[in-house]
Amino acid sequence: MADVALSHSSAITSRQSFLNPRRRRLITSVVLAAICIVWVYPLVWMVSASFKSNSEIFAGGGLIPENPTFENFVRAWHEANIGAYFFNTLFVTVGSVLITTISAALMGYALGRRPFPGRATLFGLMLFTLFIPQGYTIIPVFELLSNLGLGQSLWGLMLATCGHSIVIFTLLFAGYFSQMPKELEEASRMDGVGPVKTFWYVMLPLSKPIIVTVVVMQTLQAWNDFLLPLVITLANPALRTLSVGIYSFRGEHFIDWGGMTAGSTITIVPVIILFLFLQRYFIDGLAGAVKG
């Protein structure tokens, strides 16, 4: 009996030692590091290939280029017109971020703070639109832009890009505004401040984390969108964005992998820099919206 009890005690001690917080954190860190390596490897390979010639890419070498060259970047920027596509994408992205953020904040404030008849129905209709694939709405959007005279312009592409994710951003703002204390509005009302100024000078500055979240998400969506710019700029290649322009490296019988990876590297660098600067606010905004 003493041996059985001792064995049982040793098993419990061993189990407790295995489940101690320090060891759990170590195991979790190792697993997450392995997943991170698998997840990041394609990105690292792409950046590495952008400094290699096409022959070296298929030579099966390592990630470090044997003869690094910037020829792919020069060819992508000038010959493939990536420079012009870059500024087209920048124009569409900045414009859509401004319009989407302001519009979503206004609608989110009304939905989150102002009770009105039919609000639940409106919420349901907005959620329903999230289940409609983008491909089904491209033709109506293109027809609408054509009727407005914006079918072949960057302004039309910018407006079309605004409507892609505005429902999600409106719901994020609504969830964030709904958890703010009512005393803020009551104090503003007692000071004689109207609802518009209350929104602009009181509520909006307090929603900085969700604003940054919307800015980052809309930037990613507008910067990387492919299908909508492809359809709208089909008749006017000069209006192409980066995602569509990079596709031009694919020929009928040959693919310029060096130029394509260089163009892709140029495309992702601004987004990575933006996220690195705003990641803290981005995470705080998502956490606040989910909590709300």
N, C-alpha and C positions, 0 to 999 in steps of 0.2 A: 504493500500500500504506500509505503514511504517513497518507493521508487516511482510509482505511478504519479503521486502528487508532485514529486520533484520534476518529473518529465513534463507534467501539465504546466507547472510554474515556469519551466524553462521555455515552453512553447509560447506562453503568454508574454513573457519578457522579450522573446525574439520578435513576436508580432508587434509589440509596442515599439521596439527599437526600429523595426522596418517602417512603421507608420509615423515616426516622429516628424514634426514639421520641416526640419532641416533637410531630411532625406527626401521628403515629398517635393520640396521646392527644387532640389537638385534634379530629381527625375523629370519633373515638369519642364525645367529649363533645358535639359538635354533633348527631350521630345520636341519642344517648340523650336529649338535651334535646328534640329534635323528638318523639320517642316519648313522652316524659313529658308534653309539652303536650297531645298527642292523648289520652293516658290520663286526664289530670286535668281536661280541659275539661268533661266532663259533670258532674263534682262541682262545679266552679266555677259552671256554669250553674244547677245546682240551688240552691246557696246564694244566687245572685243572684236567681233567680225567687222565692225565699221572701220577699223584701222587695218584691215587686211585686204589683199587683192582677191579677186574671185577664185583664182587658182589656189591660193593659200587657204581659203575658207574650206575648200573641199579636199585639202591635203590631209586632213585629220590630225592637225597639230593641237597644241594645248590652247588655253585661253589667252596666254600672253603672245602677242604677235611677234614673229621673228623679224620682220621688216616693216615696222609701223609706217603708215602713210596717211596723209590727210587728203589724198586725191579724191577719195570717195565723198568727202564733205564738200570739196570744191565743185565736183561734178554734180552733186545733188543740189547745191545752192544755186548754181548758175545754169548749167545745162538742163537740169530737170525742173527748173523754175521754182524750187522749193522756197526761195527767198520771197517771191511774190505770194505764194500760197501761205507762207508764214504770216504775212501782214493781213491777208484776207481772213485767216483764222483768228488773228488777234482782234480784228475789227468786230467780227461776228461774236466772239467770246465776250469781250468787254461790254458791248452793247446789250447782249442777252442777259449778262449777269446783272447789269444795272436795272433793266426793265423787269426781269423776273424777281429780283430781290424786293424792289419797291412794291410791285403788284402783289406778291405773295404776302408781304408784311401787312399791307392794307386789308386784304381779304382775310388773312389769319386773325388780325385784330378784331374784325367784325364777327367772325365765327367764334372766336374764343372768348370775347368779352361782352357781346351784345346779343341777348336773347331776342329772337324774332320768330314769327310763325313760319313753319316750314324749314327750320334750320336742320332738323334731323333728316328730312328728305333730301335737302341739299348735300348734306354730308354723305348720304348713301349714293347719290348720283355721282359725286366726285370720286368716291371709292370705286364705283363701277367702271369709270373710265380707265382706271389703272390696269384693268384686265384686258383692255383692247390693244392688240399688238400694233406697233408703229406702222407696219407695212399696210394695214388696212386704212390708215388715215392719210397716207401720203398723197393719194390722188385728190381727195377733197381739199387738202391744204394747198396743193399746187394750183388747183382750179381757183381757189379763193385768192391766192397771190396774183394769178394771171388777171383776174377780174379787177384787182386793185392796181394793176399796172406794175407790180413788183415781182413778176414771175422770173425775170432774169436779172436780178440785182442782189447785191450784198445786203441791202436793207430788207428785202423780202426773206432772204435766208436767215437773217438775224431774228426777224419776227417769228418765223416758223420754228426756229430753235427755242424761242422763249416758251412755247406752249408744250414742249415735250415733257417736262417734269414739274410744271408749276403746281399741279395738284398735290404732289408729295410735299413740296415746300410750304404750301398753304396749310396743310395739316400739321406740319412741324411747327409753324408759327402759331397756329391755333392752340396746339398743346402747350406751347411755352407760355403764351399770353394768359391762358386759362388758370395757371397756377400762381400768377402774380397777385399780391394782396389788393383787396378792393379799396383799402385806405388811400392808395396812391391816387386813384381817380377821385375819390371823395375830397381829398385835400386840394386837388387841382380845381374841382368844381367850386369849392368854398372860396378859392382865390379868384374866381371869375374866369378861369381858363376854359375855353371851349374844347370839344372832343378832338378836333383836328390837332390843336396845339398840344393837348394832353398826349395824343399818340406820338407826335413828332419830337417833343421835348422831354417827355417823361418815360413813356413805355418803350419807344424804340431804342434809346440809349441803353436801357437796362437789358435789352435783348441782344447784346453784342455777341455772345457765344453762338446763338442760333443764326445770326446774320453771317458770321464767318462760316458756319456749317453750310448754309445755302450757297454762299459764294464759292466755296471749294467744290461742292457737288455739282453746281451748275457749270463751273469752269471745266471740270472733268467731262461732263456730258457734252458741252458745246465743243470743246477742244478735240474730243475723240470721236464725235458722231461721224458716221460714214454714209448710211443709207439716204438720209435726207439731203445732205449736200450733193451726193451723187446724182440724185434725180433732178434737183433744182439747177445744178450747174451743167447738166448734160449737154445743152446746146451752146454753152459759153464756157469753154475750158479755162479762160482767164480768171474766172471767179472761183475756181476750185479751192478747197481748203486742204490742209496738210494730209488728212486721212485719205482723201480722194487722190491728191497729187502723188502720194507714195505708191499708190496702186499703178501709176503709169510706168513704174520700173518693170512691170511684168509685161513682156512682149509676147508675140505669138509663138516664137521659137526659142526665146532666150529670156532669162530673168537676171537682172543686174543685182545680185545679192549684196554686193559691197555698197552700191549706191542706195539700195533699199534700207539696209541696216543703218547707214549714215543718216538718211532722212528720218528714220524712226528715232534715232538717238536725238537728233535736233528737235523732234516733236515732243519727246517725253521730258526733256531737261526743264523747261519752264514749269511744267506741272509738278515735278518733284520738288523744285525750289519753293514753289508756292505752298505745297503741303508741309514742307519742313518748317516754314515760318509760322504756319497757322494751325499746326496739328493740335496744340493744346486747346485752343478755342474750339476746334472742330470736335474733339472728343467731349468737351464740356457741353457743347450745344446738343449733341446727340443724346447724352445722358440726361440733360434737362428736359428735352422734348419727350423722351420715352417715359421719364418719371411723371411728366405732366399728363 
